[in-house]
C-alpha cells in the first residue's frame, strides 16, 4: 500500500532552521510530483513547493528564498530545508504526491500524516 511518512517537525526559536523529510513507499515508480504544503490554525492548506521527478521545482511566491525543496529519487524521499524561521511559519506541514506538476491541493492524491512546526519568538 502506498504511503508517505513524514519526519522532522519540531519547536524552534525564531531565526532557527529545520529540515523536514517525506519518504514515499509502496509506489511502483518514484512519484512524478512531490510537494510540501502547510496549514496554519484556522486557515486553508497552502502550497509551499513542488518538485518533479526530473528535478524541476516550483515555489510559492511567499517563500522568498527561505525554504528549499529537494528530492532523492533513489530513496523516494522529499525534503524541505527551512531557514530563518519566523513565528508566522508555525503550522502543520504536509507532503503529498500528484500525477501533475502543481501546487493546488485538489491535484494531490496521497498525503503524509503531517508534522507540526512551531516557531517561538
One Martini backbone bead per residue (centre of mass of N, CA, C, O) as a GRO file, in nm:
protein
  121
    1UNK     BB    1   0.095   0.037   0.023
    2UNK     BB    2   0.072   0.357  -0.018
    3UNK     BB    3   0.307   0.595   0.140
    4UNK     BB    4   0.361   0.876   0.369
    5UNK     BB    5   0.653   0.966   0.567
    6UNK     BB    6   0.710   1.184   0.825
    7UNK     BB    7   0.977   1.418   0.930
    8UNK     BB    8   1.113   1.696   1.155
    9UNK     BB    9   0.945   1.817   1.350
   10UNK     BB   10   0.933   2.123   1.562
   11UNK     BB   11   1.073   2.335   1.810
   12UNK     BB   12   1.157   2.681   1.756
   13UNK     BB   13   1.333   2.959   1.711
   14UNK     BB   14   1.376   3.240   1.586
   15UNK     BB   15   1.601   3.176   1.308
   16UNK     BB   16   1.578   2.895   1.264
   17UNK     BB   17   1.609   2.540   1.174
   18UNK     BB   18   1.467   2.296   0.937
   19UNK     BB   19   1.413   1.941   0.844
   20UNK     BB   20   1.215   1.782   0.617
   21UNK     BB   21   1.058   1.459   0.564
   22UNK     BB   22   0.953   1.233   0.278
   23UNK     BB   23   0.855   0.898   0.254
   24UNK     BB   24   0.812   0.681  -0.011
   25UNK     BB   25   0.583   0.398  -0.042
   26UNK     BB   26   0.442   0.156  -0.271
   27UNK     BB   27   0.545   0.250  -0.539
   28UNK     BB   28   0.629   0.171  -0.855
   29UNK     BB   29   0.725   0.467  -0.869
   30UNK     BB   30   0.848   0.755  -0.860
   31UNK     BB   31   0.697   1.020  -0.804
   32UNK     BB   32   0.639   1.284  -0.998
   33UNK     BB   33   0.497   1.464  -0.768
   34UNK     BB   34   0.630   1.654  -0.498
   35UNK     BB   35   0.498   1.813  -0.196
   36UNK     BB   36   0.448   2.112  -0.003
   37UNK     BB   37   0.254   2.188   0.287
   38UNK     BB   38   0.039   2.415   0.477
   39UNK     BB   39  -0.138   2.459   0.806
   40UNK     BB   40  -0.296   2.687   0.966
   41UNK     BB   41  -0.478   2.792   1.204
   42UNK     BB   42  -0.784   2.839   1.042
   43UNK     BB   43  -0.663   2.757   0.764
   44UNK     BB   44  -0.570   2.697   0.461
   45UNK     BB   45  -0.414   2.512   0.249
   46UNK     BB   46  -0.066   2.557   0.140
   47UNK     BB   47   0.165   2.596  -0.092
   48UNK     BB   48   0.524   2.572  -0.131
   49UNK     BB   49   0.644   2.303  -0.293
   50UNK     BB   50   0.750   2.154  -0.609
   51UNK     BB   51   0.873   1.824  -0.724
   52UNK     BB   52   1.005   1.662  -0.983
   53UNK     BB   53   1.170   1.388  -1.104
   54UNK     BB   54   1.370   1.586  -1.293
   55UNK     BB   55   1.387   1.862  -1.074
   56UNK     BB   56   1.178   2.049  -1.093
   57UNK     BB   57   1.084   2.368  -0.936
   58UNK     BB   58   0.815   2.503  -0.730
   59UNK     BB   59   0.734   2.820  -0.585
   60UNK     BB   60   0.601   3.006  -0.370
   61UNK     BB   61   0.610   3.343  -0.332
   62UNK     BB   62   0.631   3.355  -0.004
   63UNK     BB   63   0.918   3.224   0.045
   64UNK     BB   64   1.177   3.408  -0.021
   65UNK     BB   65   1.423   3.180   0.000
   66UNK     BB   66   1.403   3.009   0.282
   67UNK     BB   67   1.313   2.763   0.114
   68UNK     BB   68   1.410   2.411   0.033
   69UNK     BB   69   1.349   2.184  -0.223
   70UNK     BB   70   1.395   1.821  -0.235
   71UNK     BB   71   1.511   1.511  -0.403
   72UNK     BB   72   1.538   1.146  -0.371
   73UNK     BB   73   1.477   0.902  -0.592
   74UNK     BB   74   1.619   0.653  -0.468
   75UNK     BB   75   1.441   0.717  -0.187
   76UNK     BB   76   1.171   0.861  -0.218
   77UNK     BB   77   1.256   1.163  -0.111
   78UNK     BB   78   1.149   1.449   0.060
   79UNK     BB   79   1.253   1.793   0.111
   80UNK     BB   80   1.273   2.062   0.376
   81UNK     BB   81   1.444   2.356   0.396
   82UNK     BB   82   1.439   2.569   0.688
   83UNK     BB   83   1.494   2.914   0.719
   84UNK     BB   84   1.437   3.172   0.906
   85UNK     BB   85   1.231   3.132   1.117
   86UNK     BB   86   0.891   3.215   1.194
   87UNK     BB   87   0.604   3.239   1.364
   88UNK     BB   88   0.437   3.232   1.084
   89UNK     BB   89   0.537   2.919   1.031
   90UNK     BB   90   0.331   2.808   1.201
   91UNK     BB   91   0.249   2.458   1.140
   92UNK     BB   92   0.121   2.218   0.939
   93UNK     BB   93   0.304   1.974   0.763
   94UNK     BB   94   0.284   1.857   0.419
   95UNK     BB   95   0.285   1.584   0.207
   96UNK     BB   96   0.266   1.509  -0.156
   97UNK     BB   97   0.109   1.348  -0.444
   98UNK     BB   98   0.132   1.367  -0.812
   99UNK     BB   99   0.058   1.364  -1.173
  100UNK     BB  100   0.109   1.671  -1.139
  101UNK     BB  101   0.231   1.999  -1.181
  102UNK     BB  102   0.164   2.126  -0.857
  103UNK     BB  103  -0.014   2.348  -0.585
  104UNK     BB  104  -0.288   2.206  -0.573
  105UNK     BB  105  -0.452   2.020  -0.352
  106UNK     BB  106  -0.661   1.883  -0.560
  107UNK     BB  107  -0.407   1.731  -0.723
  108UNK     BB  108  -0.378   1.542  -0.472
  109UNK     BB  109  -0.378   1.203  -0.354
  110UNK     BB  110  -0.143   1.189  -0.141
  111UNK     BB  111  -0.077   1.190   0.221
  112UNK     BB  112   0.062   1.281   0.485
  113UNK     BB  113   0.042   1.308   0.842
  114UNK     BB  114   0.209   1.522   0.947
  115UNK     BB  115   0.395   1.813   1.082
  116UNK     BB  116   0.501   2.003   1.346
  117UNK     BB  117   0.559   2.362   1.345
  118UNK     BB  118   0.727   2.564   1.595
  119UNK     BB  119   0.757   2.923   1.642
  120UNK     BB  120   0.940   3.124   1.854
  121UNK     BB  121   1.016   3.458   1.990
   0.00000   0.00000   0.00000
